[in-house]
Structure formats: C-alpha cells, structure tokens
Amino acid sequence: MFKAMFFLYRRPDMSVEEFRNYSDDTHVPLVSQVPALRRYVVNYTAMNPGGASIACDAVAELWFDSLEGFQAAVGSSQGETALGDQANYLDMTRTHALFMEEGTIV
C-alpha cells in the first residue's frame, strides 16, 4: 500500500470550528470522489499538551494501491478539483505532505 499523509494547517483567518466545518462539509466530499482511493482518514488535533507552535490542525491519510495509482488519482479531474480546493481553507505556506510505505505492526 502507498499512503500519502497531509499535515494540514488552517488559514490564519479561520477559527478551528470554521476549519473543521469546511473540511467535513466541503473538502472531504471532494476527496472522497478521487478515483483509486482505497481509504481516507482525517485526524483532527484534539490536544497539544506541550503547546508546540508547529503543531498542525489535522493530518489526512490517503491510501492507494501504488505510487502510480496515486499519481493517476491526483492527475484526474477529481484529484485536481480536490487539490485546487485546499487554498480555500488551508495555509498553503505550511501545509505539506509525506509519502509513506505503511507497515502494520499489530
């Protein structure tokens, strides 16, 4: 499995509630339409006990069968729509992605 993890930072002009509402009501439905997407999870930050200034607002995880499947998905019209929507609620100067090969331990 190939996994893309997006570390999401809300736009500075949005409250946490506005960020989550936009994500759940607008962005998640767009991403859900991306072809070849096997699994999609959004993890919203519940606590930041150390008060880290670099803590993100959410981490989105997207699973695909392969790197090639991911590349085809983001190049599709649905993928381009979802990527284009990010600037409507994310601070694109801070938001970033990492690409993983997932290994299940337990």
C-alpha positions as CSV (number, residue, x, y, z in Angstrom):
1,M,0.0,0.0,0.0
2,F,1.1,3.5,-0.7
3,K,0.0,6.2,1.7
4,A,0.0,10.0,1.4
5,M,-0.1,11.9,4.6
6,F,-1.0,15.6,4.5
7,F,-0.2,17.8,7.5
8,L,-2.9,20.4,7.4
9,Y,-2.6,23.9,8.8
10,R,-5.7,26.1,8.7
11,R,-5.7,29.5,7.2
12,P,-4.9,32.2,9.9
13,D,-8.2,33.9,9.3
14,M,-10.2,30.8,10.1
15,S,-11.3,29.6,13.5
16,V,-10.8,25.9,14.4
17,E,-14.5,25.4,14.1
18,E,-14.6,27.0,10.6
19,F,-11.7,24.9,9.6
20,R,-13.3,21.7,10.7
21,N,-16.7,22.6,9.2
22,Y,-15.1,23.4,5.8
23,S,-13.1,20.2,5.9
24,D,-16.0,18.0,6.8
25,D,-18.7,19.7,4.7
26,T,-16.8,20.7,1.6
27,H,-13.3,19.2,1.2
28,V,-13.9,15.7,2.4
29,P,-16.7,15.1,-0.1
30,L,-14.4,16.3,-2.9
31,V,-11.5,14.0,-1.9
32,S,-13.9,11.1,-1.5
33,Q,-14.6,11.3,-5.2
34,V,-10.9,10.8,-6.2
35,P,-10.6,7.5,-8.2
36,A,-8.5,4.6,-6.9
37,L,-8.7,6.0,-3.3
38,R,-8.7,2.9,-1.0
39,R,-9.1,4.6,2.4
40,Y,-9.3,8.2,3.6
41,V,-9.0,9.3,7.2
42,V,-8.8,12.8,8.7
43,N,-7.3,13.1,12.2
44,Y,-8.1,16.4,13.8
45,T,-5.8,17.6,16.6
46,A,-7.6,17.0,19.9
47,M,-4.8,18.3,22.2
48,N,-1.4,19.9,22.0
49,P,-0.2,19.3,25.6
50,G,3.3,20.8,25.0
51,G,1.8,23.8,23.3
52,A,4.0,23.2,20.3
53,S,3.8,26.2,17.9
54,I,4.5,23.9,15.0
55,A,1.5,21.6,15.7
56,C,-0.8,21.1,12.7
57,D,-4.6,21.3,12.9
58,A,-5.1,17.9,11.2
59,V,-3.4,15.0,9.5
60,A,-5.2,13.5,6.4
61,E,-4.2,10.0,5.4
62,L,-5.0,8.7,1.9
63,W,-4.3,5.1,0.8
64,F,-3.7,3.9,-2.7
65,D,-2.6,0.5,-4.2
66,S,0.6,2.1,-5.6
67,L,2.5,5.3,-6.3
68,E,1.3,5.1,-9.9
69,G,-2.3,4.8,-8.7
70,F,-1.8,7.9,-6.5
71,Q,-0.2,9.9,-9.4
72,A,-3.1,8.9,-11.7
73,A,-5.6,9.9,-9.0
74,V,-4.2,13.4,-8.4
75,G,-4.0,13.9,-12.1
76,S,-7.6,13.1,-12.6
77,S,-10.3,15.8,-12.8
78,Q,-11.5,14.9,-9.3
79,G,-7.9,15.0,-7.9
80,E,-7.3,18.4,-9.5
81,T,-10.6,19.7,-8.0
82,A,-9.6,18.4,-4.5
83,L,-6.1,19.8,-4.7
84,G,-7.4,23.2,-6.0
85,D,-9.8,23.4,-3.1
86,Q,-7.0,23.3,-0.5
87,A,-6.3,27.0,-0.6
88,N,-9.9,27.7,0.4
89,Y,-9.2,26.6,4.0
90,L,-5.5,25.7,4.3
91,D,-2.4,27.8,4.9
92,M,-0.5,26.5,1.9
93,T,2.8,28.0,3.1
94,R,2.7,25.5,6.0
95,T,0.7,22.6,4.8
96,H,2.8,19.7,3.4
97,A,2.7,16.1,2.5
98,L,4.8,13.0,3.2
99,F,4.5,9.8,1.2
100,M,4.8,6.5,3.2
101,E,5.0,2.8,2.7
102,E,2.8,1.6,5.5
103,G,3.9,-1.4,7.6
104,T,1.4,-2.9,10.1
105,I,2.9,-4.0,13.4
106,V,-0.2,-5.0,15.3
